[in-house]
Amino acid sequence: MIEAQSDTVRILGEEETSKRRQILDGARKVFMDLGFDGASMGEIARAAGVSKGTLYVYFTDKCGLFQAIVEEESLQQGAAIFKFDPAQDVAANLAGFGEAYLALICRPGGGSAIRTVMAIAERMPDVGRRYYDRVLEGTINRLAGYLEGRVKAGELAIDDCQLAASQFQLMCQATLFLPFIFQAAPAPSPERIRAVVDSAIRMFLAAYGVKG
């Protein structure tokens, strides 16, 4: 009897997770296609293939639904960022980080979430702040932590690793991110990303590399 109850709870839990996933996938498409203001709970329910009643069981309004999507996007991006390899030199690690970072933020279709967050951040500052903390500042913090280790090892000369990390991140975005996010250019090719990141590395090491 206990095992049967446990199986029932597990199945119900899986169904709950699957239904929530279905709703989030439908909502993401509506938000990306219509923007936050253009989206409605009715449109989201239709896109997700559920009734409005079911939708409201999971989310009380579209603000909560959008926040759930931003939260998920934040976690996915945080998990996808390049992991530093202590066996490689600084230039190789910076190259891997820069290329992975640009491939993530400039991926086809990947700019929609950023554009939507930017459009509503003034009205929903908690959403904008959460996205910034989890995705943007989180990425800078990871790079700054790596740089601090290289400073202690005598491989770099940096007074402010947080500033240096931000500078490298922005140098990698040069000519790529803004045209992409404003839809003035398509997602950059891997070759173009590599060329821009290589240039950023040369500039970064010229400023912060230890002069032998």
Stockholm file with secondary structure:
# STOCKHOLM 1.0

chainA/1-212         MIEAQSDTVRILGEEETSKRRQILDGARKVFMDLGFDGASMGEIARAAGVSKGTLYVYFTDKCGLFQAIVEEESLQQGAAIFKFDPAQDVAANLAGFGEAYLALICRPGGGSAIRTVMAIAERMPDVGRRYYDRVLEGTINRLAGYLEGRVKAGELAIDDCQLAASQFQLMCQATLFLPFIFQAAPAPSPERIRAVVDSAIRMFLAAYGVKG
#=GR chainA/1-212 SS CHHHHHHHHHHHHHHHHHHHHHHHHHHHHHHHHHHHHHCCHHHHHHHHTSCHHHHHHHCSSHHHHHHHHHHHHHHHHHHHSCCCCTTSCHHHHHHHHHHHHHHHHTSTTTHHHHHHHHHHTTTCHHHHHHHIIIIIIHHHHHHHHHHHHHHHTTSBCCSCHHHHHHHHHHHHHTTTHHHHHTTSSCCCCHHHHHHHHHHHHHHHHHHHBCCC
#=GC SS_cons         CHHHHHHHHHHHHHHHHHHHHHHHHHHHHHHHHHHHHHCCHHHHHHHHTSCHHHHHHHCSSHHHHHHHHHHHHHHHHHHHSCCCCTTSCHHHHHHHHHHHHHHHHTSTTTHHHHHHHHHHTTTCHHHHHHHIIIIIIHHHHHHHHHHHHHHHTTSBCCSCHHHHHHHHHHHHHTTTHHHHHTTSSCCCCHHHHHHHHHHHHHHHHHHHBCCC
//
